[in-house]
């Protein structure tokens, strides 16, 4: 079995962070989101992974490399424009061949281990017969299914239809963004036409399989699922991952500092006269001086935090925060400086990129 990981989206909902960086490389607990998906594929026994890339393809390649660190082989498949999930299958046909494969959205985060989900499909396929599935989809109960692709399930639990972002949803079961297919999906993506928004929809391709008499299995997700494409869900995902953090202290902590709870301090980090209350992760080479880092915060490598307080925040590489009381529920980009000036008259002096958001008390 192979895997097709989709990492070509433009990340418009996370701007301005994604003006200069791939959304799939924004870190959760100081690890790029995309890496969690690759680790999940490797844990499920998959050794060949195709990654669909877009405008940020060079950055994705540099970050992921050849996949050897996870024991997998990575093939990069460029997509010139985001023309739909089914279009990704279409352009990956040379890589996929006739093999079964799992398709995974690279900015999704799941609590559930995918090993069982993949194994169940493989076992059902190996058993053969009329019940052998051509596809298997992962579903989750959601509060507002109008925002998702939605499954219509009959009284016997069979998938009888799929619809993309319906005004009147047939159920509250949304497609999570993890799909398993056999070779019949190649015929499906060639048979469908673009949707009104100009994309080849994977829901239409799966609907085509159903209409052609192919069986589509489903499982309902266990645990949480988060689309990290917006700031607040990303921060919530960071919180959930930090809650299972295994503490370790490789950097230096002076005698005047206090470390409480599950805290990771990476090698080369320095904590001086500060209080760190976990769960928190502090990246390598980061310096925290006369500051408080509160729960559910991730501070990446090479940062400087001085005379400041922050919690429930994600701070990316080489950011500098000085004299700020207090920063919360925030996503701070790479090389950003947030400093308090002593100049008078006191005023806010800002340089903000497109799509920035500032909230002031």
N, C-alpha and C positions, 0 to 999 in steps of 0.2 A: 504494500500500500504506500501511496505517496501523499504529500500534503501540498496544498496551494494556499499560501498566506497572502492576504490582500493588504498591501501597504502603499497604495497609490493615491489615497484621498488627499485633498488639499487642506483639510483641517480648518475650514473657515470659522467654525464655532469656537476655536481656541486662539483666534487672533487677539493680540499681536504676536503671541509666542510663536505661532506657526508661520509668520511671515518669513522667518529665517531658519526654521527647523521643522523637521518632519514630526507630525503629531504622534506617530507611533514610537518616537524616541524620547518623548517627554517621560521623565522618570516617575515611577511609583516606588516609594521606599528606596530611592536612589538606584533603581534598576529600570532601564527603558521598558516601556509597556510591551513592545514587540518581543523582547527577550522572554517574557513569561509564556507567550504563545509558542515560541520555538522550543522552550524547555518542555512544555506540555506535549508537543508532538514527539519529541525525542523520548520522553517517558512512556509514551504509548507504543514505542517500538518502531516509529517511522524514521527512516534514514535518508530519504530523498525529499527535499523541500523546495518548491518553487515559490519565489516571492515576487508578486506583482508590484512594480514600482512606477512612480509618476515623476513629478517635477523634482522631488527630493531624492531621486534614485541614487545619486552619488553619495549622499550622506548615509542612506540606508546601507549601501555597499560597504562604506568605510566602517560603519558600526558593527555590522554582522560578519563581514568577511566571508570566508568559504564555509563556515558552519562547523569547522573541526573542533572548536571548543565544546560543542554539544554532542559531538560524535555523529554529525549529520553532514550531508552534502547539499549545498545551496546552489540553486540555479536562479538567476535573475531574469525576469521577463518584463520588459518595459511596456507601459501602456501610455500611448500618446495623449489620451484624454480620458477622463472618468466617464465611461459610457455604460456603466452598469456592471453588476456582479456576474451576470451571465456572459457579458463580453469578456470578462477576465478568464472564464473557462474557455471561451472561443480562442483567444490569443495564446492560451497555454496548451493547446492541443498537441503540439510537438513534444512538449515535456511530459504531458500526462499519458499520451498514447491510449491504450485500452485498459490501463490499470485502474483499480479502485483508488479513490482518494478522499481525503478530508479537506474541506474548504473552510478557512478560518479567517475572520475579520481581525486584522492586526491591531486594532485599537480597542478590542473587547477584553474585559477581564472577567474571569470566572473563578468562583470558589471551587467548583466541582472538578475533580480530576477527570480528564478525558479518556483515560485508559479503558475503563469499562465501557464507555459509549462506543469507542472504536472497536473493541473486542466483540461487543454484541452484534455489530453490523457484520463483522468478518465471519462470525459463527453462523449467523442467519444466511449469509451468502454461501458459505461452504455446505450448509445442509441441503441447498438446492430445492427443487420442487416449486410449486405454484406460490408458496409463501416467501420465496427468496426475494428480498427487496432490491429495487434499483436505486433507492435513495433512503436516507434516514436523516431526520431533522431533529434539532434540539429546540424545545419550546419552554417558555416561562410564562407564568401568570403575571399580568401587568395591570396597573390601575387604569391606564388610558391606552387601549390597543389601537386607537386611531393613528398613533404615531409610528406604527410598526407594520411589517408584514404579519398577517394574522392567518391562523389555520382554522378551517372548518372541520370539526371532528364529529362523526356520527355517533349514535348510541352505542355502537360496538367498539368505539375507540379508534376507528379507521379514519385516516385523513381523506376527505372527499373534495377538498378545495383549498386554495390559498388566494389571498387577496392582499395587495400592497396598499397600506395606509387607508383603510376603508372608512367612509363616513359613518356607516352602520356596521360595526364589526360583528361577525358571526360568533365570536367567542372572545375570551380574554387571554387566549394563548398566542403569544407573540413569538416570532422566529428570533432566536438568540443570536444567530450569526455563526453557527457551527453546523456544517452540512457534510454528509457522507454520500458519495455517488459511485455508481459503476459506470461502464462505458456508454450506457444509453443517454447519459446527460449530454454527450457530444452531439447526438442527433437532435436533442431538445433545443440546445442553444442555437443551432442552425435553422430550426424550424420556426422559431418565434420572431415576431416583429418588434421594433422598438415601441416602448410605451409612450403615452402623450408627453412625458418629460424628456423623450429622446434617448432613453436608456434601454438596454436589454436586461429585463428584470429576472432575477433568479426565481422569484415566485411564479412568473409566467412559464419558465422552463420546467419547474416542478409540476405545475398544473398540467403542462403538456404530457409529462410522464403519466400522471394520473389518468388523463383522458385516453391515453394509448393503452391503458390496462396494466401498467406497471405498478407494483406495490411500493408505497412510500410509508416507511415506518416512522415512528416518532417516540421520543422519550421526553419527559418533563424534567426540567433542570432541578437539581438539588443544590441548595445554597444560593448565594447571591450572584448576581450578574450585573455588570456596570459597563455602559458605553461611556468611555472616558473622553468623549469629544467636546465636553464643556467643562468649565472650571469647577463648579460645585460638585458634579459627579466625580471628577478626577480627585478632588480633595477627600471625598467620602471613600473612594477606593483606596487612597493612600492610608486613610484611617484604618480601614479593614485589614489591609496587609500588615500595617505596623502592629496591630493587636496580636499577631502571632509571631512577632519578632523574637529571635533568639539573641539575648544580650551578649555582647563581647566588647572588650576594651583593649584596643591596640594602640591608640594614641595616648598622649600625656594629659593627666589631670592633676592640677596642683592641689596643695593641702587646703586652700581656701575655697575650693569648689565642692559642690554637692551633686551627686548622681543618684537619682531615684528611679526605681522601676526598670522596665526593659529598655535599655539604651545600647546602641551600637556606636562606638567611637572608632573610626577607621584609622589605620596606620598613618602617622604624620599629622593627625589632627591635634589641636592644642586647646585645652579648656583652662581658662585663667579666671579665678575669682568669680565663678559663674555657677548658676544652678540649672541643671538639666533634669527635667522631669519627664520620664518616658510614658508611652513609647515614643522614642526619638531615634533617628539615625543621623550621624554627623559624618560627612565625607572626608576623604583623605586630604590633608593639607589645609583644612579649614581651621580658622582661628576664632574662638569665642572668648571675648574678654568683657568682664563686668556686665554680664547679660543673663537673661533668663530665657531658656528654650523650653516651651511647654509641650504638653502632650500632642501627639499626632502630627509631628513636624518632621520633615525630611530636609536636610541641608546638604547640598551636593558638595563636591570637592572644590578646593581652592577659594572658598568664601571667607569673608571677614564680617563678623558680627560684633559690634562694640557698643557698650552702654545702651542696649536695646532689649526689648521683650517681644517674643513672638510665640504663637501657638497655632495649631491646626493649619499649617501652611507648608507649601512646597517651595523651596528655594533652589534654583538651578545654578550651574557651575559659575564660579568666579563673581558671584554677586557680592555687593558690599552694602551693609546696613549699619548705620551709625546714628546713635542718639534718637532712636525711634521708640516711643512708648504710646500705644502698644500695637503690634501688627498681628492681625488674626484673619483666618479664612482667606489667605492670600496665595497667589501664584506669582512668584518673582522670577523673571527670565534670566538668561545668561548675561553676565557682564553688566547687570543692572546696578545702579547706585541709588540707594534711598538714604538720604542723610538730612540731619537737622542743621540748618544754618543758624549762626549766631548774629547774622547781619540784622541791622535795624534800618527801616521799619520791618517788623516781622511780616512775612508774606509767603505764600506758596509759589515756588518757582519750579515749573514743570516743563519737561520735554517728553511728550507722549507720542507714540506711534499710532498708526491707523488702528481702529477697533479697540483702543485701550479703554479701561474703565477705572475710575477713581471714586472711592466713597470716603467722604470726610464727615467727622462728627463736629 
